Amino acid sequence: MKILDLIGLKITVLYHSNPYYINISGIIVFESRNFLYIRDHKGKIKRIYKMNGIYQLDFKGSHMIVHGCRIVGSPIKRIYKRRWSVG
């Protein structure tokens, strides 16, 4: 299953190379090619490098575990790849 748009999804950082980011949870408010911007429960925005983590996403009422390498890239390119890819 491919996730095309991450903005607005609830996320929890399960593992990250930077231990400070482990267990951060919140809502994804912005996404760039390499970073996720997460608003935590205090309202602060955290910028987290995608590649170095494992994340739990709440997507359509279920939990998905996603490795950061699966979500690296801009959202537009993910949509384009999904639209024109075969299979």
N, CA, C and O atoms as a Maestro MAE file, in Angstrom:
{
 s_m_m2io_version
 :::
 2.0.0
}

f_m_ct {
 s_m_title
 :::
 protein
 m_atom[348] {
  # First column is atom index #
  i_m_mmod_type
  r_m_x_coord
  r_m_y_coord
  r_m_z_coord
  i_m_residue_number
  s_m_chain_name
  s_m_pdb_residue_name
  s_m_pdb_atom_name
  i_m_atomic_number
  :::
  1 25 0.839 -1.178 0.000 1 A "MET " " N  " 7
  2 3 0.000 0.000 0.000 1 A "MET " " CA " 6
  3 2 0.883 1.239 0.000 1 A "MET " " C  " 6
  4 15 1.819 1.340 0.792 1 A "MET " " O  " 8
  5 25 0.587 2.165 -0.875 2 A "LYS " " N  " 7
  6 3 1.362 3.400 -0.929 2 A "LYS " " CA " 6
  7 2 0.576 4.517 -0.267 2 A "LYS " " C  " 6
  8 15 -0.638 4.633 -0.437 2 A "LYS " " O  " 8
  9 25 1.284 5.327 0.482 3 A "ILE " " N  " 7
  10 3 0.681 6.506 1.094 3 A "ILE " " CA " 6
  11 2 1.076 7.699 0.249 3 A "ILE " " C  " 6
  12 15 2.261 7.951 0.034 3 A "ILE " " O  " 8
  13 25 0.084 8.433 -0.228 4 A "LEU " " N  " 7
  14 3 0.377 9.536 -1.124 4 A "LEU " " CA " 6
  15 2 0.511 10.858 -0.386 4 A "LEU " " C  " 6
  16 15 1.423 11.634 -0.670 4 A "LEU " " O  " 8
  17 25 -0.379 11.125 0.551 5 A "ASP " " N  " 7
  18 3 -0.350 12.405 1.246 5 A "ASP " " CA " 6
  19 2 -0.284 12.164 2.749 5 A "ASP " " C  " 6
  20 15 -1.179 11.542 3.321 5 A "ASP " " O  " 8
  21 25 0.754 12.646 3.378 6 A "LEU " " N  " 7
  22 3 0.950 12.431 4.807 6 A "LEU " " CA " 6
  23 2 0.405 13.567 5.660 6 A "LEU " " C  " 6
  24 15 0.165 13.382 6.853 6 A "LEU " " O  " 8
  25 25 0.205 14.737 5.069 7 A "ILE " " N  " 7
  26 3 -0.225 15.907 5.839 7 A "ILE " " CA " 6
  27 2 -1.597 15.641 6.450 7 A "ILE " " C  " 6
  28 15 -2.535 15.227 5.770 7 A "ILE " " O  " 8
  29 25 -1.682 15.891 7.749 8 A "GLY " " N  " 7
  30 3 -2.924 15.684 8.480 8 A "GLY " " CA " 6
  31 2 -3.002 14.350 9.195 8 A "GLY " " C  " 6
  32 15 -3.903 14.136 10.005 8 A "GLY " " O  " 8
  33 25 -2.069 13.445 8.908 9 A "LEU " " N  " 7
  34 3 -2.084 12.142 9.566 9 A "LEU " " CA " 6
  35 2 -1.463 12.230 10.956 9 A "LEU " " C  " 6
  36 15 -0.563 13.034 11.202 9 A "LEU " " O  " 8
  37 25 -1.957 11.397 11.849 10 A "LYS " " N  " 7
  38 3 -1.364 11.260 13.178 10 A "LYS " " CA " 6
  39 2 -0.150 10.358 13.060 10 A "LYS " " C  " 6
  40 15 -0.193 9.339 12.372 10 A "LYS " " O  " 8
  41 25 0.940 10.732 13.734 11 A "ILE " " N  " 7
  42 3 2.193 9.990 13.615 11 A "ILE " " CA " 6
  43 2 2.846 9.838 14.983 11 A "ILE " " C  " 6
  44 15 2.732 10.709 15.845 11 A "ILE " " O  " 8
  45 25 3.527 8.718 15.161 12 A "THR " " N  " 7
  46 3 4.365 8.481 16.336 12 A "THR " " CA " 6
  47 2 5.706 7.967 15.847 12 A "THR " " C  " 6
  48 15 5.764 7.076 15.000 12 A "THR " " O  " 8
  49 25 6.783 8.527 16.379 13 A "VAL " " N  " 7
  50 3 8.127 8.075 16.017 13 A "VAL " " CA " 6
  51 2 8.466 6.886 16.916 13 A "VAL " " C  " 6
  52 15 8.617 7.036 18.128 13 A "VAL " " O  " 8
  53 25 8.584 5.703 16.307 14 A "LEU " " N  " 7
  54 3 8.893 4.490 17.071 14 A "LEU " " CA " 6
  55 2 10.387 4.312 17.264 14 A "LEU " " C  " 6
  56 15 10.832 3.854 18.317 14 A "LEU " " O  " 8
  57 25 11.166 4.675 16.244 15 A "TYR " " N  " 7
  58 3 12.627 4.575 16.307 15 A "TYR " " CA " 6
  59 2 13.201 5.694 15.456 15 A "TYR " " C  " 6
  60 15 12.630 6.061 14.430 15 A "TYR " " O  " 8
  61 25 14.329 6.232 15.886 16 A "HIS " " N  " 7
  62 3 15.046 7.238 15.100 16 A "HIS " " CA " 6
  63 2 16.510 7.198 15.508 16 A "HIS " " C  " 6
  64 15 16.838 6.863 16.646 16 A "HIS " " O  " 8
  65 25 17.381 7.539 14.576 17 A "SER " " N  " 7
  66 3 18.812 7.561 14.894 17 A "SER " " CA " 6
  67 2 19.132 8.622 15.942 17 A "SER " " C  " 6
  68 15 20.119 8.501 16.667 17 A "SER " " O  " 8
  69 25 18.305 9.656 16.024 18 A "ASN " " N  " 7
  70 3 18.430 10.661 17.079 18 A "ASN " " CA " 6
  71 2 17.459 10.276 18.201 18 A "ASN " " C  " 6
  72 15 16.249 10.423 18.031 18 A "ASN " " O  " 8
  73 25 17.953 9.793 19.331 19 A "PRO " " N  " 7
  74 3 17.067 9.304 20.393 19 A "PRO " " CA " 6
  75 2 16.106 10.361 20.938 19 A "PRO " " C  " 6
  76 15 15.092 10.012 21.542 19 A "PRO " " O  " 8
  77 25 16.403 11.634 20.737 20 A "TYR " " N  " 7
  78 3 15.522 12.707 21.190 20 A "TYR " " CA " 6
  79 2 14.145 12.613 20.525 20 A "TYR " " C  " 6
  80 15 13.142 12.995 21.128 20 A "TYR " " O  " 8
  81 25 14.090 12.114 19.305 21 A "TYR " " N  " 7
  82 3 12.838 12.066 18.549 21 A "TYR " " CA " 6
  83 2 11.967 10.852 18.852 21 A "TYR " " C  " 6
  84 15 10.793 10.833 18.482 21 A "TYR " " O  " 8
  85 25 12.518 9.839 19.517 22 A "ILE " " N  " 7
  86 3 11.742 8.626 19.797 22 A "ILE " " CA " 6
  87 2 10.560 8.966 20.707 22 A "ILE " " C  " 6
  88 15 10.706 9.688 21.693 22 A "ILE " " O  " 8
  89 25 9.401 8.438 20.361 23 A "ASN " " N  " 7
  90 3 8.123 8.617 21.075 23 A "ASN " " CA " 6
  91 2 7.479 9.980 20.877 23 A "ASN " " C  " 6
  92 15 6.485 10.281 21.538 23 A "ASN " " O  " 8
  93 25 8.009 10.810 19.996 24 A "ILE " " N  " 7
  94 3 7.311 12.048 19.658 24 A "ILE " " CA " 6
  95 2 6.082 11.662 18.843 24 A "ILE " " C  " 6
  96 15 6.164 10.843 17.927 24 A "ILE " " O  " 8
  97 25 4.958 12.250 19.181 25 A "SER " " N  " 7
  98 3 3.751 11.994 18.408 25 A "SER " " CA " 6
  99 2 3.020 13.304 18.190 25 A "SER " " C  " 6
  100 15 3.195 14.266 18.937 25 A "SER " " O  " 8
  101 25 2.207 13.320 17.161 26 A "GLY " " N  " 7
  102 3 1.452 14.510 16.822 26 A "GLY " " CA " 6
  103 2 0.855 14.389 15.436 26 A "GLY " " C  " 6
  104 15 0.643 13.289 14.926 26 A "GLY " " O  " 8
  105 25 0.589 15.530 14.839 27 A "ILE " " N  " 7
  106 3 -0.021 15.603 13.515 27 A "ILE " " CA " 6
  107 2 1.009 16.154 12.536 27 A "ILE " " C  " 6
  108 15 1.712 17.117 12.843 27 A "ILE " " O  " 8
  109 25 1.096 15.545 11.367 28 A "ILE " " N  " 7
  110 3 1.998 16.048 10.326 28 A "ILE " " CA " 6
  111 2 1.358 17.294 9.724 28 A "ILE " " C  " 6
  112 15 0.254 17.232 9.183 28 A "ILE " " O  " 8
  113 25 2.061 18.433 9.821 29 A "VAL " " N  " 7
  114 3 1.520 19.694 9.315 29 A "VAL " " CA " 6
  115 2 2.179 20.133 8.014 29 A "VAL " " C  " 6
  116 15 1.625 20.949 7.277 29 A "VAL " " O  " 8
  117 25 3.363 19.591 7.732 30 A "PHE " " N  " 7
  118 3 4.053 19.930 6.488 30 A "PHE " " CA " 6
  119 2 5.043 18.823 6.203 30 A "PHE " " C  " 6
  120 15 5.498 18.121 7.106 30 A "PHE " " O  " 8
  121 25 5.369 18.679 4.927 31 A "GLU " " N  " 7
  122 3 6.312 17.654 4.515 31 A "GLU " " CA " 6
  123 2 7.167 18.204 3.384 31 A "GLU " " C  " 6
  124 15 6.654 18.798 2.436 31 A "GLU " " O  " 8
  125 25 8.465 18.003 3.491 32 A "SER " " N  " 7
  126 3 9.368 18.325 2.386 32 A "SER " " CA " 6
  127 2 9.971 17.015 1.897 32 A "SER " " C  " 6
  128 15 9.584 15.938 2.351 32 A "SER " " O  " 8
  129 25 10.898 17.109 0.993 33 A "ARG " " N  " 7
  130 3 11.492 15.899 0.422 33 A "ARG " " CA " 6
  131 2 12.113 15.008 1.498 33 A "ARG " " C  " 6
  132 15 11.950 13.789 1.466 33 A "ARG " " O  " 8
  133 25 12.815 15.611 2.439 34 A "ASN " " N  " 7
  134 3 13.559 14.844 3.438 34 A "ASN " " CA " 6
  135 2 13.065 14.987 4.877 34 A "ASN " " C  " 6
  136 15 13.542 14.272 5.758 34 A "ASN " " O  " 8
  137 25 12.138 15.877 5.129 35 A "PHE " " N  " 7
  138 3 11.728 16.151 6.509 35 A "PHE " " CA " 6
  139 2 10.219 16.083 6.689 35 A "PHE " " C  " 6
  140 15 9.446 16.378 5.777 35 A "PHE " " O  " 8
  141 25 9.824 15.684 7.894 36 A "LEU " " N  " 7
  142 3 8.441 15.777 8.346 36 A "LEU " " CA " 6
  143 2 8.376 16.877 9.397 36 A "LEU " " C  " 6
  144 15 9.272 16.997 10.233 36 A "LEU " " O  " 8
  145 25 7.332 17.668 9.355 37 A "TYR " " N  " 7
  146 3 7.105 18.705 10.353 37 A "TYR " " CA " 6
  147 2 5.880 18.278 11.156 37 A "TYR " " C  " 6
  148 15 4.767 18.214 10.633 37 A "TYR " " O  " 8
  149 25 6.107 17.987 12.437 38 A "ILE " " N  " 7
  150 3 5.076 17.409 13.290 38 A "ILE " " CA " 6
  151 2 4.717 18.396 14.393 38 A "ILE " " C  " 6
  152 15 5.595 18.911 15.084 38 A "ILE " " O  " 8
  153 25 3.408 18.661 14.556 39 A "ARG " " N  " 7
  154 3 2.943 19.493 15.671 39 A "ARG " " CA " 6
  155 2 2.635 18.554 16.831 39 A "ARG " " C  " 6
  156 15 1.767 17.687 16.729 39 A "ARG " " O  " 8
  157 25 3.358 18.737 17.936 40 A "ASP " " N  " 7
  158 3 3.160 17.857 19.092 40 A "ASP " " CA " 6
  159 2 1.982 18.343 19.940 40 A "ASP " " C  " 6
  160 15 1.326 19.327 19.597 40 A "ASP " " O  " 8
  161 25 1.723 17.653 21.038 41 A "HIS " " N  " 7
  162 3 0.571 17.975 21.884 41 A "HIS " " CA " 6
  163 2 0.690 19.338 22.567 41 A "HIS " " C  " 6
  164 15 -0.310 19.882 23.036 41 A "HIS " " O  " 8
  165 25 1.902 19.892 22.625 42 A "LYS " " N  " 7
  166 3 2.106 21.221 23.203 42 A "LYS " " CA " 6
  167 2 1.980 22.328 22.163 42 A "LYS " " C  " 6
  168 15 2.043 23.510 22.504 42 A "LYS " " O  " 8
  169 25 1.803 21.956 20.903 43 A "GLY " " N  " 7
  170 3 1.681 22.934 19.835 43 A "GLY " " CA " 6
  171 2 2.996 23.291 19.171 43 A "GLY " " C  " 6
  172 15 3.023 24.108 18.251 43 A "GLY " " O  " 8
  173 25 4.086 22.692 19.624 44 A "LYS " " N  " 7
  174 3 5.394 22.963 19.021 44 A "LYS " " CA " 6
  175 2 5.567 22.130 17.760 44 A "LYS " " C  " 6
  176 15 5.078 21.004 17.665 44 A "LYS " " O  " 8
  177 25 6.276 22.709 16.790 45 A "ILE " " N  " 7
  178 3 6.540 22.006 15.534 45 A "ILE " " CA " 6
  179 2 7.946 21.424 15.590 45 A "ILE " " C  " 6
  180 15 8.918 22.136 15.843 45 A "ILE " " O  " 8
  181 25 8.037 20.137 15.354 46 A "LYS " " N  " 7
  182 3 9.323 19.429 15.331 46 A "LYS " " CA " 6
  183 2 9.648 19.071 13.885 46 A "LYS " " C  " 6
  184 15 8.784 18.593 13.151 46 A "LYS " " O  " 8
  185 25 10.883 19.301 13.482 47 A "ARG " " N  " 7
  186 3 11.345 18.923 12.144 47 A "ARG " " CA " 6
  187 2 12.162 17.646 12.284 47 A "ARG " " C  " 6
  188 15 13.193 17.628 12.956 47 A "ARG " " O  " 8
  189 25 11.698 16.588 11.648 48 A "ILE " " N  " 7
  190 3 12.324 15.274 11.806 48 A "ILE " " CA " 6
  191 2 12.748 14.748 10.444 48 A "ILE " " C  " 6
  192 15 11.974 14.753 9.486 48 A "ILE " " O  " 8
  193 25 13.988 14.297 10.381 49 A "TYR " " N  " 7
  194 3 14.542 13.711 9.157 49 A "TYR " " CA " 6
  195 2 13.857 12.372 8.896 49 A "TYR " " C  " 6
  196 15 13.870 11.489 9.753 49 A "TYR " " O  " 8
  197 25 13.261 12.223 7.716 50 A "LYS " " N  " 7
  198 3 12.476 11.027 7.396 50 A "LYS " " CA " 6
  199 2 13.306 9.751 7.376 50 A "LYS " " C  " 6
  200 15 12.915 8.745 7.969 50 A "LYS " " O  " 8
  201 25 14.444 9.787 6.699 51 A "MET " " N  " 7
  202 3 15.193 8.576 6.379 51 A "MET " " CA " 6
  203 2 15.606 7.768 7.608 51 A "MET " " C  " 6
  204 15 15.640 6.539 7.550 51 A "MET " " O  " 8
  205 25 15.915 8.425 8.696 52 A "ASN " " N  " 7
  206 3 16.508 7.742 9.848 52 A "ASN " " CA " 6
  207 2 15.501 7.236 10.865 52 A "ASN " " C  " 6
  208 15 15.861 7.024 12.023 52 A "ASN " " O  " 8
  209 25 14.254 7.036 10.470 53 A "GLY " " N  " 7
  210 3 13.271 6.642 11.462 53 A "GLY " " CA " 6
  211 2 12.319 5.554 11.018 53 A "GLY " " C  " 6
  212 15 12.226 5.205 9.842 53 A "GLY " " O  " 8
  213 25 11.615 5.032 12.009 54 A "ILE " " N  " 7
  214 3 10.501 4.119 11.787 54 A "ILE " " CA " 6
  215 2 9.302 4.768 12.466 54 A "ILE " " C  " 6
  216 15 9.380 5.189 13.620 54 A "ILE " " O  " 8
  217 25 8.193 4.846 11.737 55 A "TYR " " N  " 7
  218 3 7.048 5.630 12.175 55 A "TYR " " CA " 6
  219 2 5.783 4.788 12.201 55 A "TYR " " C  " 6
  220 15 5.620 3.852 11.420 55 A "TYR " " O  " 8
  221 25 4.896 5.142 13.114 56 A "GLN " " N  " 7
  222 3 3.557 4.566 13.122 56 A "GLN " " CA " 6
  223 2 2.607 5.652 12.658 56 A "GLN " " C  " 6
  224 15 2.544 6.724 13.260 56 A "GLN " " O  " 8
  225 25 1.870 5.383 11.597 57 A "LEU " " N  " 7
  226 3 0.909 6.330 11.054 57 A "LEU " " CA " 6
  227 2 -0.500 5.813 11.303 57 A "LEU " " C  " 6
  228 15 -0.769 4.625 11.130 57 A "LEU " " O  " 8
  229 25 -1.397 6.702 11.708 58 A "ASP " " N  " 7
  230 3 -2.813 6.355 11.803 58 A "ASP " " CA " 6
  231 2 -3.439 6.752 10.477 58 A "ASP " " C  " 6
  232 15 -3.545 7.934 10.151 58 A "ASP " " O  " 8
  233 25 -3.853 5.743 9.720 59 A "PHE " " N  " 7
  234 3 -4.318 5.958 8.351 59 A "PHE " " CA " 6
  235 2 -5.635 5.222 8.149 59 A "PHE " " C  " 6
  236 15 -5.678 3.992 8.180 59 A "PHE " " O  " 8
  237 25 -6.707 5.978 7.942 60 A "LYS " " N  " 7
  238 3 -8.037 5.408 7.708 60 A "LYS " " CA " 6
  239 2 -8.450 4.426 8.802 60 A "LYS " " C  " 6
  240 15 -8.944 3.335 8.519 60 A "LYS " " O  " 8
  241 25 -8.243 4.823 10.037 61 A "GLY " " N  " 7
  242 3 -8.673 4.007 11.160 61 A "GLY " " CA " 6
  243 2 -7.780 2.839 11.522 61 A "GLY " " C  " 6
  244 15 -8.122 2.058 12.410 61 A "GLY " " O  " 8
  245 25 -6.653 2.702 10.861 62 A "SER " " N  " 7
  246 3 -5.738 1.616 11.203 62 A "SER " " CA " 6
  247 2 -4.334 2.181 11.405 62 A "SER " " C  " 6
  248 15 -4.044 3.312 11.015 62 A "SER " " O  " 8
  249 25 -3.474 1.379 12.017 63 A "HIS " " N  " 7
  250 3 -2.093 1.777 12.250 63 A "HIS " " CA " 6
  251 2 -1.207 1.131 11.199 63 A "HIS " " C  " 6
  252 15 -1.347 -0.052 10.892 63 A "HIS " " O  " 8
  253 25 -0.298 1.918 10.655 64 A "MET " " N  " 7
  254 3 0.681 1.400 9.707 64 A "MET " " CA " 6
  255 2 2.065 1.708 10.246 64 A "MET " " C  " 6
  256 15 2.311 2.811 10.734 64 A "MET " " O  " 8
  257 25 2.973 0.741 10.163 65 A "ILE " " N  " 7
  258 3 4.368 0.953 10.517 65 A "ILE " " CA " 6
  259 2 5.118 1.174 9.212 65 A "ILE " " C  " 6
  260 15 5.054 0.344 8.305 65 A "ILE " " O  " 8
  261 25 5.834 2.300 9.118 66 A "VAL " " N  " 7
  262 3 6.496 2.683 7.876 66 A "VAL " " CA " 6
  263 2 7.943 3.050 8.167 66 A "VAL " " C  " 6
  264 15 8.218 3.815 9.092 66 A "VAL " " O  " 8
  265 25 8.858 2.514 7.390 67 A "HIS " " N  " 7
  266 3 10.267 2.905 7.486 67 A "HIS " " CA " 6
  267 2 10.441 4.209 6.715 67 A "HIS " " C  " 6
  268 15 9.807 4.414 5.680 67 A "HIS " " O  " 8
  269 25 11.294 5.078 7.216 68 A "GLY " " N  " 7
  270 3 11.497 6.388 6.606 68 A "GLY " " CA " 6
  271 2 11.899 6.354 5.148 68 A "GLY " " C  " 6
  272 15 11.538 7.257 4.393 68 A "GLY " " O  " 8
  273 25 12.641 5.335 4.729 69 A "CYS " " N  " 7
  274 3 13.069 5.276 3.327 69 A "CYS " " CA " 6
  275 2 11.881 5.117 2.385 69 A "CYS " " C  " 6
  276 15 11.999 5.434 1.202 69 A "CYS " " O  " 8
  277 25 10.730 4.630 2.880 70 A "ARG " " N  " 7
  278 3 9.538 4.459 2.041 70 A "ARG " " CA " 6
  279 2 8.806 5.773 1.792 70 A "ARG " " C  " 6
  280 15 7.994 5.863 0.871 70 A "ARG " " O  " 8
  281 25 9.082 6.786 2.597 71 A "ILE " " N  " 7
  282 3 8.358 8.050 2.449 71 A "ILE " " CA " 6
  283 2 9.255 9.212 2.043 71 A "ILE " " C  " 6
  284 15 8.788 10.347 1.945 71 A "ILE " " O  " 8
  285 25 10.542 8.944 1.804 72 A "VAL " " N  " 7
  286 3 11.441 10.006 1.346 72 A "VAL " " CA " 6
  287 2 11.017 10.414 -0.056 72 A "VAL " " C  " 6
  288 15 10.673 9.574 -0.887 72 A "VAL " " O  " 8
  289 25 11.048 11.701 -0.298 73 A "GLY " " N  " 7
  290 3 10.639 12.247 -1.588 73 A "GLY " " CA " 6
  291 2 9.484 13.202 -1.382 73 A "GLY " " C  " 6
  292 15 8.788 13.148 -0.369 73 A "GLY " " O  " 8
  293 25 9.290 14.067 -2.342 74 A "SER " " N  " 7
  294 3 8.218 15.046 -2.217 74 A "SER " " CA " 6
  295 2 6.870 14.378 -2.473 74 A "SER " " C  " 6
  296 15 6.790 13.402 -3.219 74 A "SER " " O  " 8
  297 25 5.821 14.899 -1.862 75 A "PRO " " N  " 7
  298 3 4.495 14.312 -2.058 75 A "PRO " " CA " 6
  299 2 4.066 14.320 -3.521 75 A "PRO " " C  " 6
  300 15 3.415 13.381 -3.979 75 A "PRO " " O  " 8
  301 25 4.417 15.351 -4.248 76 A "ILE " " N  " 7
  302 3 4.043 15.439 -5.661 76 A "ILE " " CA " 6
  303 2 4.656 14.294 -6.450 76 A "ILE " " C  " 6
  304 15 3.989 13.692 -7.292 76 A "ILE " " O  " 8
  305 25 5.910 13.991 -6.187 77 A "LYS " " N  " 7
  306 3 6.560 12.890 -6.905 77 A "LYS " " CA " 6
  307 2 5.945 11.548 -6.540 77 A "LYS " " C  " 6
  308 15 5.837 10.672 -7.398 77 A "LYS " " O  " 8
  309 25 5.534 11.362 -5.272 78 A "ARG " " N  " 7
  310 3 4.876 10.110 -4.890 78 A "ARG " " CA " 6
  311 2 3.556 9.948 -5.627 78 A "ARG " " C  " 6
  312 15 3.224 8.853 -6.081 78 A "ARG " " O  " 8
  313 25 2.802 11.036 -5.747 79 A "ILE " " N  " 7
  314 3 1.530 10.984 -6.467 79 A "ILE " " CA " 6
  315 2 1.778 10.684 -7.937 79 A "ILE " " C  " 6
  316 15 1.079 9.863 -8.532 79 A "ILE " " O  " 8
  317 25 2.767 11.343 -8.524 80 A "TYR " " N  " 7
  318 3 3.078 11.133 -9.937 80 A "TYR " " CA " 6
  319 2 3.491 9.684 -10.191 80 A "TYR " " C  " 6
  320 15 3.031 9.064 -11.150 80 A "TYR " " O  " 8
  321 25 4.363 9.143 -9.329 81 A "LYS " " N  " 7
  322 3 4.802 7.751 -9.489 81 A "LYS " " CA " 6
  323 2 3.621 6.803 -9.384 81 A "LYS " " C  " 6
  324 15 3.525 5.849 -10.156 81 A "LYS " " O  " 8
  325 25 2.730 7.046 -8.449 82 A "ARG " " N  " 7
  326 3 1.566 6.179 -8.242 82 A "ARG " " CA " 6
  327 2 0.642 6.232 -9.447 82 A "ARG " " C  " 6
  328 15 0.104 5.206 -9.865 82 A "ARG " " O  " 8
  329 25 0.456 7.412 -10.002 83 A "ARG " " N  " 7
  330 3 -0.473 7.572 -11.112 83 A "ARG " " CA " 6
  331 2 0.029 6.890 -12.370 83 A "ARG " " C  " 6
  332 15 -0.757 6.295 -13.106 83 A "ARG " " O  " 8
  333 25 1.323 6.968 -12.626 84 A "TRP " " N  " 7
  334 3 1.857 6.461 -13.885 84 A "TRP " " CA " 6
  335 2 2.563 5.126 -13.761 84 A "TRP " " C  " 6
  336 15 3.018 4.580 -14.766 84 A "TRP " " O  " 8
  337 25 2.667 4.592 -12.573 85 A "SER " " N  " 7
  338 3 3.336 3.295 -12.441 85 A "SER " " CA " 6
  339 2 2.376 2.164 -12.795 85 A "SER " " C  " 6
  340 15 1.160 2.281 -12.641 85 A "SER " " O  " 8
  341 25 2.943 1.091 -13.264 86 A "VAL " " N  " 7
  342 3 2.145 -0.081 -13.604 86 A "VAL " " CA " 6
  343 2 2.321 -1.093 -12.489 86 A "VAL " " C  " 6
  344 15 3.448 -1.385 -12.091 86 A "VAL " " O  " 8
  345 25 1.226 -1.632 -11.981 87 A "GLY " " N  " 7
  346 3 1.299 -2.661 -10.939 87 A "GLY " " CA " 6
  347 2 1.121 -2.107 -9.641 87 A "GLY " " C  " 6
  348 15 1.154 -2.835 -8.649 87 A "GLY " " O  " 8
  :::
 }
 m_bond[347] {
  # First column is bond index #
  i_m_from
  i_m_to
  i_m_order
  :::
  1 1 2 1
  2 2 3 1
  3 3 4 2
  4 3 5 1
  5 5 6 1
  6 6 7 1
  7 7 8 2
  8 7 9 1
  9 9 10 1
  10 10 11 1
  11 11 12 2
  12 11 13 1
  13 13 14 1
  14 14 15 1
  15 15 16 2
  16 15 17 1
  17 17 18 1
  18 18 19 1
  19 19 20 2
  20 19 21 1
  21 21 22 1
  22 22 23 1
  23 23 24 2
  24 23 25 1
  25 25 26 1
  26 26 27 1
  27 27 28 2
  28 27 29 1
  29 29 30 1
  30 30 31 1
  31 31 32 2
  32 31 33 1
  33 33 34 1
  34 34 35 1
  35 35 36 2
  36 35 37 1
  37 37 38 1
  38 38 39 1
  39 39 40 2
  40 39 41 1
  41 41 42 1
  42 42 43 1
  43 43 44 2
  44 43 45 1
  45 45 46 1
  46 46 47 1
  47 47 48 2
  48 47 49 1
  49 49 50 1
  50 50 51 1
  51 51 52 2
  52 51 53 1
  53 53 54 1
  54 54 55 1
  55 55 56 2
  56 55 57 1
  57 57 58 1
  58 58 59 1
  59 59 60 2
  60 59 61 1
  61 61 62 1
  62 62 63 1
  63 63 64 2
  64 63 65 1
  65 65 66 1
  66 66 67 1
  67 67 68 2
  68 67 69 1
  69 69 70 1
  70 70 71 1
  71 71 72 2
  72 71 73 1
  73 73 74 1
  74 74 75 1
  75 75 76 2
  76 75 77 1
  77 77 78 1
  78 78 79 1
  79 79 80 2
  80 79 81 1
  81 81 82 1
  82 82 83 1
  83 83 84 2
  84 83 85 1
  85 85 86 1
  86 86 87 1
  87 87 88 2
  88 87 89 1
  89 89 90 1
  90 90 91 1
  91 91 92 2
  92 91 93 1
  93 93 94 1
  94 94 95 1
  95 95 96 2
  96 95 97 1
  97 97 98 1
  98 98 99 1
  99 99 100 2
  100 99 101 1
  101 101 102 1
  102 102 103 1
  103 103 104 2
  104 103 105 1
  105 105 106 1
  106 106 107 1
  107 107 108 2
  108 107 109 1
  109 109 110 1
  110 110 111 1
  111 111 112 2
  112 111 113 1
  113 113 114 1
  114 114 115 1
  115 115 116 2
  116 115 117 1
  117 117 118 1
  118 118 119 1
  119 119 120 2
  120 119 121 1
  121 121 122 1
  122 122 123 1
  123 123 124 2
  124 123 125 1
  125 125 126 1
  126 126 127 1
  127 127 128 2
  128 127 129 1
  129 129 130 1
  130 130 131 1
  131 131 132 2
  132 131 133 1
  133 133 134 1
  134 134 135 1
  135 135 136 2
  136 135 137 1
  137 137 138 1
  138 138 139 1
  139 139 140 2
  140 139 141 1
  141 141 142 1
  142 142 143 1
  143 143 144 2
  144 143 145 1
  145 145 146 1
  146 146 147 1
  147 147 148 2
  148 147 149 1
  149 149 150 1
  150 150 151 1
  151 151 152 2
  152 151 153 1
  153 153 154 1
  154 154 155 1
  155 155 156 2
  156 155 157 1
  157 157 158 1
  158 158 159 1
  159 159 160 2
  160 159 161 1
  161 161 162 1
  162 162 163 1
  163 163 164 2
  164 163 165 1
  165 165 166 1
  166 166 167 1
  167 167 168 2
  168 167 169 1
  169 169 170 1
  170 170 171 1
  171 171 172 2
  172 171 173 1
  173 173 174 1
  174 174 175 1
  175 175 176 2
  176 175 177 1
  177 177 178 1
  178 178 179 1
  179 179 180 2
  180 179 181 1
  181 181 182 1
  182 182 183 1
  183 183 184 2
  184 183 185 1
  185 185 186 1
  186 186 187 1
  187 187 188 2
  188 187 189 1
  189 189 190 1
  190 190 191 1
  191 191 192 2
  192 191 193 1
  193 193 194 1
  194 194 195 1
  195 195 196 2
  196 195 197 1
  197 197 198 1
  198 198 199 1
  199 199 200 2
  200 199 201 1
  201 201 202 1
  202 202 203 1
  203 203 204 2
  204 203 205 1
  205 205 206 1
  206 206 207 1
  207 207 208 2
  208 207 209 1
  209 209 210 1
  210 210 211 1
  211 211 212 2
  212 211 213 1
  213 213 214 1
  214 214 215 1
  215 215 216 2
  216 215 217 1
  217 217 218 1
  218 218 219 1
  219 219 220 2
  220 219 221 1
  221 221 222 1
  222 222 223 1
  223 223 224 2
  224 223 225 1
  225 225 226 1
  226 226 227 1
  227 227 228 2
  228 227 229 1
  229 229 230 1
  230 230 231 1
  231 231 232 2
  232 231 233 1
  233 233 234 1
  234 234 235 1
  235 235 236 2
  236 235 237 1
  237 237 238 1
  238 238 239 1
  239 239 240 2
  240 239 241 1
  241 241 242 1
  242 242 243 1
  243 243 244 2
  244 243 245 1
  245 245 246 1
  246 246 247 1
  247 247 248 2
  248 247 249 1
  249 249 250 1
  250 250 251 1
  251 251 252 2
  252 251 253 1
  253 253 254 1
  254 254 255 1
  255 255 256 2
  256 255 257 1
  257 257 258 1
  258 258 259 1
  259 259 260 2
  260 259 261 1
  261 261 262 1
  262 262 263 1
  263 263 264 2
  264 263 265 1
  265 265 266 1
  266 266 267 1
  267 267 268 2
  268 267 269 1
  269 269 270 1
  270 270 271 1
  271 271 272 2
  272 271 273 1
  273 273 274 1
  274 274 275 1
  275 275 276 2
  276 275 277 1
  277 277 278 1
  278 278 279 1
  279 279 280 2
  280 279 281 1
  281 281 282 1
  282 282 283 1
  283 283 284 2
  284 283 285 1
  285 285 286 1
  286 286 287 1
  287 287 288 2
  288 287 289 1
  289 289 290 1
  290 290 291 1
  291 291 292 2
  292 291 293 1
  293 293 294 1
  294 294 295 1
  295 295 296 2
  296 295 297 1
  297 297 298 1
  298 298 299 1
  299 299 300 2
  300 299 301 1
  301 301 302 1
  302 302 303 1
  303 303 304 2
  304 303 305 1
  305 305 306 1
  306 306 307 1
  307 307 308 2
  308 307 309 1
  309 309 310 1
  310 310 311 1
  311 311 312 2
  312 311 313 1
  313 313 314 1
  314 314 315 1
  315 315 316 2
  316 315 317 1
  317 317 318 1
  318 318 319 1
  319 319 320 2
  320 319 321 1
  321 321 322 1
  322 322 323 1
  323 323 324 2
  324 323 325 1
  325 325 326 1
  326 326 327 1
  327 327 328 2
  328 327 329 1
  329 329 330 1
  330 330 331 1
  331 331 332 2
  332 331 333 1
  333 333 334 1
  334 334 335 1
  335 335 336 2
  336 335 337 1
  337 337 338 1
  338 338 339 1
  339 339 340 2
  340 339 341 1
  341 341 342 1
  342 342 343 1
  343 343 344 2
  344 343 345 1
  345 345 346 1
  346 346 347 1
  347 347 348 2
  :::
 }
}
